[in-house]
């Protein structure tokens, strides 16, 4: 069990508990003693090391920790399993990735804050293409000392993934598979048609108008648009692996198929993946070993807008009025004049789908929208692999060379028919068929020479290395055929002979990035008591000007196994004690190529005296030849303990500071360049505490192991360019910015007005004056918010905006319990977070007739009715709804029962009769229940993307994670 506790304000905490209760046969003391002597080995980057001698902060997750988790995306299995590693699911849409942060947000300008992913020594963008069953181990290099071996790429943390290799022995065939179904775990409380009509009427009356609807009761319940989009999704996975080998050669081969359909319009929300892998190692001679890894992944998917307020099925279901039918069956309930367009979408019986008279723009009938999206999809093919040769010579030297590569193809295909979904959302001119084909090739070659020796009590490992890297060797093309002689996607084809004017084609080539690196490391210990690790890496990159090509990134860490000293008394309380600490400098260059330079670009056209258009060229931006790397330094101090023979405890404290953050800066418009220039601006700091606690004990038929972690992070922006105090970040509809980056505050803090209640009568409004007796809110009426004059200047304006809290959780936590009794096993995993805010932006502010959540029923209706919610108004002269304020922020606290799994392993004497060595059957429930006061679909909300302009915790119609029930089997021959 890992536990971290902090009382600091603005602190992020990550809490995770794992409990394993496993059935064990009785073991002799000799057997237990032998097992305790086995040293666990962890991957550290370009090598391995005994865990007992590790001096850096490395979290290690083994295959046994994740093999029974039925996840569709392998990065999601990290959630709650490593202290200081935050994993937030981007959406519940099939195939959606997760936002992963290692020890917080490191940068706010250059690229994303995602860690460096390294699979079998190959740097990749993500691990979503991996087959989860192929993973042997995942190591997270969290601190500067352990990450610095990766230099300029390591500032945001490093995650090393090692895939399974063959083992000597007989051929082993394994199968892992499951099938299940999913549904929505929560639906919003929205107004029904009668409630909606009454609220709309009330808004008109409060603004001095007349009611719109003469008989609200006649509408009844009306349409539940959520029922029109939510359905049952399916989820299945099948993985087969073959492994074996002899003294000379070993091999591991696997095949996988994963298929998931979504809970939102499942025929246009799905993800399918096919995997194949072949790893092999061959001992050519006693001193030469060669090998390779190879993986292929094919993905086909389609999705709906997962967190987007401007259209899409989810936003439409939330905002459409319930007085509009899904399908028109009673013409007396609609305006027939709105259904005369010939391209209106109809159902299989020829009935038109309902079109709202009140809610338009991007909001459309989801069932009609589904029809125009059918047949569209995205796809990708990824080939990832390496070959290596390892030569051992002179007893203590090992030379290894490896050639790594990744070739990716991806694209999309879509057909846009003629359609009419609403007056503002239609395409009645011509249809079109589009396909996009893109590709990218990246490769690297690395060579390392290692010297390892032990003399007396001295152990030393010296490694030096060199690497060359080529990224973004890429290109792509897009082709569109318009006005095809068809009316459905099934008949769409590029084989039609159409006029050249109806064909549009574009293409692009990537700009290659070149890097070169030299690195080295020394690992030394004396009698396993005094530990030292030192690394240095020098990276050169084509992204920077000649005078800034190179950067140097050193680190050092020390450790002391105190319990191995002669003075340490043997006791039953503290059995082992290791103290360690380290400091490292890391880098970040995540930005596009040549941002230091200014190029001449076309587009600045002008006319001469004869009114002829002349093609003009102008500088693209201002150049900055001094542009350089971001630099992140990190200090880590820690202790590892073993207590009472059965407990383990690890505690890490760190300070992580990023300086010279890369970011585009604002310049006056009169400078006349189209693109903002880049510069090194801003500093930011994270500090945190991480604890890991474990417990293990076994009995004859019953055992228990408990493992957990808890982490805290306090994030603070220290400096911005030109000593400015802040810049705006995420914006929301007509409201403008809702968060910002401000000196002295956490990154992306919410920022806006605050209210202290609701005016109950006119006298309160008249008495709410400044020192000169002037009304602070002269346009207010009873039922409006009492906006606070936070800066005390006697007026209410933008200067009264204040920090309203952070989207970054102060605490995240989890609990996993594994119980095994004889052949039965039960696993339960719960996780959650607390201390953060969520901006609830589900309703379109610019659509006065959009539906409401039932919170509006608690509105102010008269003196004394409420002091929390304002009156209903359409004109909103007091900005009750149009200003960003604490009214839109809700607590993001939640506890979720994430996984419950019950398994049964058939006795061996039964399975061996059928030639099987193991058969385990199980049932699993995912996302069974969530305890939260948040009124949106899901309190676990990531950003829409990894850009600077979006942050976690802004709910724009989030695709909720589904409740899923699965049955599965693990079979081994």
FIRO-296014 format. One line per field, with one value per residue (C-alpha): residue in one letter; x, y, z. Coordinates in steps of 0.25 Angstrom, whole numbers. Layout:
N
rest: [A;...]
xx: [X;...]
yy: [Y;...]
zz: [Z;...]
% end
This chain:
973
rest: [X;X;X;X;X;X;X;X;X;X;X;X;X;X;X;X;X;X;X;X;X;X;X;X;X;X;X;X;X;X;X;X;X;X;X;X;X;X;X;X;X;X;X;X;X;X;X;X;X;X;X;X;X;X;X;X;X;X;X;X;X;X;X;X;X;X;X;X;X;X;X;X;X;X;X;X;X;X;X;X;X;X;X;X;X;X;X;X;X;X;X;X;X;X;X;X;X;X;X;X;X;X;X;X;X;X;X;X;X;X;X;X;X;X;X;X;X;X;X;X;X;X;X;X;X;X;X;X;X;X;X;X;X;X;X;X;X;X;X;X;X;X;X;X;X;X;X;X;X;X;X;X;X;X;X;X;X;X;X;X;X;X;X;X;X;X;X;X;X;X;X;X;X;X;X;X;X;X;X;X;X;X;X;X;X;X;X;X;X;X;X;X;X;X;X;X;X;X;X;X;X;X;X;X;X;X;X;X;X;X;X;X;X;X;X;X;X;X;X;X;X;X;X;X;X;X;X;X;X;X;X;X;X;X;X;X;X;X;X;X;X;X;X;X;X;X;X;X;X;X;X;X;X;X;X;X;X;X;X;X;X;X;X;X;X;X;X;X;X;X;X;X;X;X;X;X;X;X;X;X;X;X;X;X;X;X;X;X;X;X;X;X;X;X;X;X;X;X;X;X;X;X;X;X;X;X;X;X;X;X;X;X;X;X;X;X;X;X;X;X;X;X;X;X;X;X;X;X;X;X;X;X;X;X;X;X;X;X;X;X;X;X;X;X;X;X;X;X;X;X;X;X;X;X;X;X;X;X;X;X;X;X;X;X;X;X;X;X;X;X;X;X;X;X;X;X;X;X;X;X;X;X;X;X;X;X;X;X;X;X;X;X;X;X;X;X;X;X;X;X;X;X;X;X;X;X;X;X;X;X;X;X;X;X;X;X;X;X;X;X;X;X;X;X;X;X;X;X;X;X;X;X;X;X;X;X;X;X;X;X;X;X;X;X;X;X;X;X;X;X;X;X;X;X;X;X;X;X;X;X;X;X;X;X;X;X;X;X;X;X;X;X;X;X;X;X;X;X;X;X;X;X;X;X;X;X;X;X;X;X;X;X;X;X;X;X;X;X;X;X;X;X;X;X;X;X;X;X;X;X;X;X;X;X;X;X;X;X;X;X;X;X;X;X;X;X;X;X;X;X;X;X;X;X;X;X;X;X;X;X;X;X;X;X;X;X;X;X;X;X;X;X;X;X;X;X;X;X;X;X;X;X;X;X;X;X;X;X;X;X;X;X;X;X;X;X;X;X;X;X;X;X;X;X;X;X;X;X;X;X;X;X;X;X;X;X;X;X;X;X;X;X;X;X;X;X;X;X;X;X;X;X;X;X;X;X;X;X;X;X;X;X;X;X;X;X;X;X;X;X;X;X;X;X;X;X;X;X;X;X;X;X;X;X;X;X;X;X;X;X;X;X;X;X;X;X;X;X;X;X;X;X;X;X;X;X;X;X;X;X;X;X;X;X;X;X;X;X;X;X;X;X;X;X;X;X;X;X;X;X;X;X;X;X;X;X;X;X;X;X;X;X;X;X;X;X;X;X;X;X;X;X;X;X;X;X;X;X;X;X;X;X;X;X;X;X;X;X;X;X;X;X;X;X;X;X;X;X;X;X;X;X;X;X;X;X;X;X;X;X;X;X;X;X;X;X;X;X;X;X;X;X;X;X;X;X;X;X;X;X;X;X;X;X;X;X;X;X;X;X;X;X;X;X;X;X;X;X;X;X;X;X;X;X;X;X;X;X;X;X;X;X;X;X;X;X;X;X;X;X;X;X;X;X;X;X;X;X;X;X;X;X;X;X;X;X;X;X;X;X;X;X;X;X;X;X;X;X;X;X;X;X;X;X;X;X;X;X;X;X;X;X;X;X;X;X;X;X;X;X;X;X;X;X;X;X;X;X;X;X;X;X;X;X;X;X;X;X;X;X;X;X;X;X;X;X;X;X;X;X;X;X;X;X;X;X;X;X;X;X;X;X;X;X;X;X;X;X;X;X;X;X;X;X;X;X;X;X;X;X;X;X;X;X;X;X;X;X;X;X;X;X;X;X;X;X;X;X;X;X;X;X;X;X;X;X;X;X;X;X;X;X;X;X;X;X;X;X;X;X;X;X;X;X;X;X;X;X;X;X;X;X;X]
xx: [0;6;1;5;-1;1;-6;-1;-11;-11;-5;-8;-8;-8;-13;-13;-15;-13;-16;-13;-19;-13;-15;-1;3;11;26;38;47;58;50;45;60;64;53;57;71;66;69;58;63;57;60;67;70;81;82;76;80;76;65;72;83;74;77;67;52;47;33;33;20;21;12;6;1;-7;-10;-24;-28;-37;-33;-34;-22;-9;-6;-19;-14;-4;-15;-13;-1;11;12;13;8;-6;-14;-27;-36;-38;-52;-61;-61;-55;-40;-38;-25;-21;-14;-2;6;19;20;11;11;25;23;12;17;25;17;9;13;13;25;35;30;41;37;49;58;50;44;30;18;9;7;-8;-3;2;-5;-6;-2;11;16;26;29;27;37;34;47;41;53;64;75;68;63;75;81;70;75;66;54;53;48;33;37;41;33;40;32;39;31;32;43;44;48;55;47;35;26;15;2;-6;-20;-26;-40;-52;-66;-76;-85;-86;-96;-97;-93;-100;-110;-112;-124;-130;-144;-155;-164;-174;-163;-155;-168;-170;-156;-156;-169;-163;-151;-160;-169;-157;-152;-165;-170;-181;-181;-177;-185;-200;-201;-188;-195;-199;-185;-184;-170;-166;-153;-142;-131;-121;-129;-128;-112;-109;-109;-102;-88;-80;-65;-57;-43;-35;-20;-12;3;13;27;38;52;65;79;82;69;57;44;31;20;6;-7;-18;-31;-39;-53;-61;-73;-78;-90;-93;-98;-90;-90;-82;-74;-65;-50;-44;-30;-22;-8;4;17;30;42;54;68;79;92;101;113;117;121;111;96;87;72;60;46;35;21;10;-3;-15;-26;-40;-48;-59;-63;-73;-69;-64;-63;-68;-79;-80;-89;-88;-98;-94;-95;-108;-115;-112;-116;-128;-142;-150;-162;-156;-159;-148;-157;-169;-181;-191;-191;-200;-188;-178;-178;-179;-173;-159;-160;-161;-146;-144;-131;-137;-132;-143;-144;-146;-161;-159;-163;-154;-146;-150;-144;-144;-151;-143;-129;-121;-107;-98;-109;-116;-124;-114;-121;-121;-107;-104;-109;-99;-87;-89;-77;-67;-55;-40;-30;-15;-4;8;21;31;43;58;70;82;95;102;117;124;139;151;142;136;133;120;117;103;98;83;75;61;50;36;28;13;2;-11;-22;-37;-49;-62;-74;-83;-96;-106;-114;-123;-122;-126;-126;-112;-107;-108;-102;-111;-101;-93;-88;-73;-64;-51;-39;-26;-14;-2;11;23;37;46;58;70;83;90;103;107;120;119;129;125;134;134;147;146;134;135;124;125;118;122;114;117;108;105;92;87;72;63;49;37;41;27;17;3;-8;-23;-33;-47;-57;-69;-83;-83;-95;-99;-107;-102;-88;-89;-88;-77;-64;-52;-55;-65;-61;-64;-60;-47;-53;-59;-46;-38;-24;-14;-1;10;24;29;41;51;57;71;78;91;95;106;104;110;107;115;108;117;114;123;118;104;105;109;103;106;100;105;100;103;96;100;89;89;77;74;62;71;81;95;100;89;90;95;91;97;89;96;91;96;90;95;89;92;87;88;83;96;105;111;105;91;85;76;62;48;43;52;58;64;67;72;74;76;76;79;79;78;76;67;63;51;50;36;33;33;46;53;44;57;57;48;44;38;24;14;1;4;-1;-3;-8;0;-4;-11;-19;-12;-10;4;9;15;25;27;35;27;31;42;55;61;75;77;65;69;65;55;63;57;65;60;64;60;61;56;56;53;49;45;37;32;37;24;23;31;31;37;36;41;41;44;46;44;47;46;53;54;40;38;26;21;20;10;15;7;-1;7;19;13;17;6;12;16;31;36;45;49;40;35;38;30;32;26;28;23;23;21;19;18;14;13;10;11;8;3;-4;-7;-19;-19;-10;-10;-1;-4;3;-1;4;1;6;5;9;8;9;13;16;28;31;25;31;34;30;15;6;-3;-8;-21;-23;-35;-47;-62;-72;-76;-71;-57;-45;-49;-35;-21;-6;-3;10;8;-3;-4;-4;-18;-25;-39;-42;-54;-64;-70;-84;-88;-103;-116;-123;-136;-143;-141;-136;-124;-120;-122;-114;-102;-94;-80;-73;-80;-93;-94;-100;-90;-101;-111;-116;-119;-133;-138;-133;-120;-106;-99;-86;-74;-65;-53;-43;-50;-50;-65;-69;-71;-63;-52;-43;-51;-48;-40;-34;-45;-37;-30;-34;-22;-27;-20;-23;-25;-26;-29;-31;-29;-32;-28;-34;-30;-35;-31;-36;-44;-39;-46;-40;-46;-41;-46;-40;-44;-39;-42;-39;-40;-51;-58;-64;-78;-80;-91;-101;-99;-99;-102;-115;-125;-135;-125;-130;-126;-122;-132;-123;-131;-143;-136;-136;-140;-155;-158;-152;-146;-147;-132;-119;-111;-117;-122;-135;-138;-135;-132;-127;-118;-114;-107;-98;-103;-100;-91;-79;-69;-71;-71;-86;-80;-70;-73;-65;-58;-57;-61;-59;-61;-62;-53;-52;-58;-53;-57;-49;-48;-36;-40;-31;-19;-23;-35;-29;-17;-27;-29;-15;-16;-7;-16;-31;-36;-50;-55;-65;-62;-70;-64;-68;-79;-83;-77;-79;-79;-87;-82;-94;-88;-86;-73;-64;-51;-49;-36;-34;-39;-24;-10;-8;-6;-19;-27;-27;-33;-45;-54;-66;-71;-80;-71;-73;-75;-67;-77;-81;-77;-79;-69;-67;-53;-43;-28;-24;-10;-5]
yy: [0;13;26;40;51;66;78;88;97;94;80;69;55;42;30;16;3;-11;-23;-37;-49;-61;-76;-82;-96;-97;-95;-99;-89;-93;-90;-77;-73;-77;-68;-56;-57;-55;-40;-33;-27;-14;-7;6;10;4;-7;-13;-12;-20;-13;-13;-4;6;20;27;28;17;10;-4;-11;-25;-34;-41;-27;-24;-38;-39;-25;-25;-11;-7;3;-2;12;12;0;10;17;17;7;17;28;42;36;42;35;42;35;45;40;27;26;13;14;27;29;34;47;42;52;48;57;68;78;81;91;100;104;93;81;72;69;54;46;39;25;15;1;-9;3;9;23;23;34;25;10;10;0;-10;-23;-23;-37;-35;-26;-32;-20;-5;4;19;27;38;46;54;44;32;40;48;36;41;55;65;56;53;65;60;46;33;21;8;-3;-17;-27;-42;-51;-66;-75;-88;-101;-107;-99;-92;-88;-77;-71;-59;-54;-48;-43;-33;-22;-8;3;17;18;31;40;55;60;69;76;68;75;81;86;92;99;105;110;116;123;128;134;142;147;151;160;167;158;148;133;125;112;114;100;94;82;77;73;63;57;59;54;49;51;44;31;34;33;24;9;-4;-5;-18;-21;-34;-38;-50;-52;-64;-65;-76;-77;-86;-89;-96;-93;-86;-79;-74;-68;-61;-60;-54;-50;-41;-36;-25;-20;-10;-2;10;13;26;22;10;8;21;19;7;3;-10;-14;-25;-28;-38;-39;-47;-46;-55;-57;-65;-69;-70;-73;-72;-58;-53;-52;-46;-43;-35;-30;-27;-23;-20;-13;-9;0;4;13;24;33;44;58;53;66;77;87;91;80;65;55;57;72;71;62;71;84;80;84;72;77;73;58;48;44;52;43;54;66;74;75;81;92;85;97;92;79;83;81;69;65;63;50;40;27;13;15;29;37;50;52;63;77;87;100;106;100;100;104;92;84;74;61;51;40;48;52;37;34;44;39;24;18;28;23;26;15;13;2;2;-6;-5;-13;-14;-23;-24;-31;-33;-36;-40;-40;-39;-45;-31;-24;-24;-17;-15;-9;-7;-2;3;7;11;12;17;19;25;33;34;32;39;41;54;52;63;65;75;74;88;102;104;90;85;81;82;86;74;61;58;46;49;40;44;36;39;33;34;27;29;21;22;14;13;7;4;-1;-7;-11;-18;-24;-28;-28;-31;-23;-13;-14;-5;-3;7;9;19;21;28;29;36;39;43;47;52;46;48;52;51;54;57;54;59;55;64;63;48;42;34;37;27;23;9;13;23;21;28;19;29;37;52;65;70;82;73;67;74;68;73;68;71;67;66;74;64;65;60;57;52;48;43;38;31;25;19;10;7;0;-4;-17;-14;-3;10;13;23;25;37;39;50;52;62;64;71;75;81;89;100;109;106;113;105;91;84;83;75;68;62;55;48;39;33;22;15;2;5;-9;-15;-7;-15;-6;-8;-18;-29;-26;-30;-15;-9;-21;-13;2;9;24;30;44;50;62;62;72;69;75;78;82;78;88;88;90;103;112;120;125;134;129;136;132;135;141;156;159;173;181;190;203;195;187;175;165;163;150;156;149;154;148;138;143;149;141;137;131;129;120;108;96;96;91;84;81;71;68;55;50;37;25;10;1;-13;-14;-25;-35;-33;-18;-10;5;15;30;40;56;64;78;79;93;96;108;115;109;109;117;126;141;152;163;176;174;186;177;171;156;145;136;139;136;126;130;124;130;126;117;107;97;85;79;66;55;40;28;13;3;-12;-24;-39;-51;-65;-76;-91;-88;-73;-61;-46;-36;-21;-11;4;18;32;44;59;71;85;93;107;117;125;134;139;146;161;160;159;154;144;140;134;119;111;119;115;119;134;134;136;131;122;119;125;123;133;135;130;120;106;104;106;112;115;130;139;146;142;144;145;142;146;159;156;170;183;189;180;185;200;198;191;203;208;219;230;224;219;206;195;187;197;187;176;172;163;149;153;150;159;161;164;176;168;179;189;200;203;196;183;180;170;175;168;154;145;131;121;108;98;87;79;69;71;56;44;30;16;3;-11;-24;-38;-50;-64;-76;-89;-88;-76;-62;-48;-35;-21;-8;6;19;34;48;60;75;79;88;84;95;90;95;86;97;105;120;126;117;123;112;101;91;92;82;81;90;101;96;102;116;128;130;140;146;135;124;122;129;120;120;133;135;131;142;142;156;154;169;165;154;143;133;140;143;133;131;121;117;109;102;89;80;69;59;45;30;20;5;3;-13;-25;-38;-52;-64;-79;-87;-102;-112;-117;-131;-128;-119;-128;-139;-129;-125;-112;-107;-96;-92;-79;-74;-60;-50;-35;-22;-9;5;-1;11;25;33;48;61;66;68;64;51;47;55;48;58;60;71;70;70;72;86;98;104;93;87;76;79;86;78;82;69;58;44;37;24;12;2;-12;-26;-37;-52;-57;-68;-71;-84;-89;-102]
zz: [0;-4;3;2;10;9;16;6;-2;-17;-15;-25;-18;-24;-15;-19;-11;-16;-8;-13;-6;-12;-9;-6;-2;10;7;15;22;12;0;6;9;-5;-11;-2;-8;-22;-26;-34;-46;-52;-66;-65;-79;-87;-77;-64;-49;-36;-30;-16;-22;-30;-26;-34;-34;-43;-42;-48;-52;-56;-65;-53;-49;-61;-68;-63;-66;-78;-83;-98;-97;-90;-84;-76;-68;-61;-55;-40;-40;-39;-29;-36;-49;-53;-63;-68;-78;-90;-92;-91;-107;-112;-115;-107;-101;-87;-83;-75;-67;-59;-47;-52;-63;-68;-79;-84;-98;-106;-109;-100;-86;-89;-85;-94;-98;-101;-105;-106;-108;-119;-117;-120;-120;-111;-107;-112;-123;-113;-109;-94;-93;-100;-89;-79;-71;-70;-63;-60;-59;-50;-45;-52;-48;-54;-66;-70;-78;-89;-88;-96;-98;-83;-76;-76;-70;-77;-78;-83;-88;-89;-98;-95;-100;-102;-92;-93;-91;-98;-107;-99;-105;-98;-100;-93;-97;-92;-97;-91;-93;-88;-85;-79;-65;-63;-70;-67;-61;-72;-72;-79;-89;-79;-70;-82;-87;-73;-71;-85;-82;-69;-76;-86;-75;-66;-77;-79;-91;-92;-91;-103;-100;-97;-91;-86;-79;-93;-97;-86;-84;-98;-104;-96;-105;-97;-99;-114;-114;-102;-105;-103;-107;-108;-105;-108;-109;-113;-111;-115;-112;-115;-108;-107;-110;-107;-102;-115;-119;-113;-119;-115;-125;-122;-129;-124;-128;-120;-124;-116;-120;-112;-104;-112;-126;-126;-141;-143;-130;-130;-130;-136;-134;-140;-134;-138;-131;-133;-124;-125;-119;-124;-117;-130;-121;-107;-109;-120;-118;-129;-128;-133;-129;-139;-137;-147;-143;-151;-146;-152;-144;-144;-133;-130;-124;-110;-102;-112;-109;-124;-129;-129;-123;-108;-108;-117;-107;-96;-103;-112;-107;-102;-110;-123;-127;-131;-143;-147;-146;-142;-151;-142;-132;-142;-153;-166;-173;-167;-174;-189;-193;-202;-194;-181;-174;-172;-165;-171;-172;-179;-167;-165;-153;-145;-147;-135;-137;-126;-124;-137;-141;-139;-131;-139;-137;-133;-141;-154;-151;-150;-164;-171;-163;-167;-175;-170;-163;-159;-160;-157;-160;-151;-153;-141;-139;-137;-139;-130;-128;-115;-114;-101;-101;-91;-80;-75;-88;-96;-109;-114;-126;-130;-142;-138;-147;-148;-161;-160;-170;-166;-172;-173;-183;-183;-191;-189;-196;-199;-186;-178;-163;-160;-166;-161;-163;-177;-190;-202;-213;-216;-209;-208;-205;-198;-194;-187;-188;-179;-175;-166;-165;-153;-150;-140;-138;-124;-120;-106;-99;-85;-75;-63;-53;-38;-30;-15;-10;-22;-33;-45;-58;-68;-80;-92;-104;-117;-125;-137;-139;-151;-149;-157;-170;-174;-185;-189;-199;-199;-211;-212;-223;-223;-229;-231;-238;-225;-213;-202;-196;-201;-215;-213;-221;-228;-240;-245;-257;-253;-259;-254;-248;-238;-233;-222;-218;-208;-203;-192;-188;-174;-170;-164;-151;-148;-135;-130;-116;-107;-94;-82;-69;-57;-46;-34;-21;-10;-3;-7;4;-3;-16;-27;-41;-50;-64;-75;-88;-99;-110;-123;-131;-144;-138;-133;-139;-141;-128;-120;-126;-114;-100;-88;-77;-65;-53;-40;-29;-17;-8;5;10;24;29;23;33;44;54;49;60;55;59;55;53;42;34;23;21;9;8;-6;-13;-26;-35;-50;-62;-73;-86;-95;-110;-113;-124;-139;-147;-150;-140;-138;-153;-161;-175;-187;-189;-200;-198;-196;-210;-215;-227;-236;-243;-254;-243;-246;-235;-231;-223;-211;-201;-187;-174;-167;-153;-145;-144;-131;-133;-118;-116;-108;-100;-89;-76;-65;-52;-42;-27;-21;-7;-3;7;5;17;20;33;42;31;23;20;10;10;0;2;-9;-8;-20;-26;-41;-47;-62;-67;-81;-85;-100;-104;-115;-110;-113;-121;-126;-139;-146;-147;-159;-158;-159;-149;-134;-131;-122;-110;-96;-86;-73;-61;-54;-42;-36;-23;-17;-8;-12;-3;-6;4;3;11;8;16;12;19;15;6;7;5;5;-2;-1;-9;-11;-14;-11;-17;-16;-25;-23;-37;-38;-49;-45;-57;-70;-82;-80;-66;-70;-59;-67;-81;-84;-87;-89;-94;-95;-105;-104;-89;-94;-85;-73;-69;-69;-66;-55;-47;-33;-37;-42;-57;-64;-51;-53;-53;-52;-44;-31;-25;-11;-12;-20;-18;-11;-13;-20;-6;-6;-20;-16;-4;-11;-13;-13;-4;-13;-12;-26;-29;-32;-40;-46;-57;-46;-43;-31;-34;-40;-34;-24;-31;-22;-23;-20;-22;-15;-26;-25;-38;-44;-56;-61;-50;-40;-46;-36;-36;-34;-32;-40;-49;-44;-33;-20;-17;-26;-19;-22;-15;-21;-13;-18;-11;-14;-7;-13;-27;-26;-27;-26;-30;-27;-31;-27;-30;-30;-27;-19;-17;-32;-39;-52;-61;-65;-78;-84;-88;-100;-95;-109;-110;-102;-104;-101;-91;-76;-65;-54;-46;-52;-44;-32;-38;-31;-32;-21;-8;1;-10;-11;-9;-19;-33;-41;-47;-61;-71;-86;-87;-75;-72;-60;-67;-57;-68;-78;-68;-64;-49;-38;-42;-53;-44;-37;-28;-36;-24;-27;-23;-34;-33;-45;-46;-39;-44;-40;-45;-44;-48;-51;-44;-51;-50;-59;-69;-71;-76;-88;-90;-84;-73;-68;-70;-62;-64;-59;-60;-59;-56;-60;-55;-47;-38;-36;-24;-27;-26;-40;-48;-62;-68;-63;-53;-59;-70;-78;-89;-103;-108;-102;-107;-98;-101;-94;-80;-72;-64;-75;-78;-92;-93;-89;-94;-81;-78;-79;-69;-75;-71;-77;-77;-80;-80;-78;-85;-86;-93]
% end
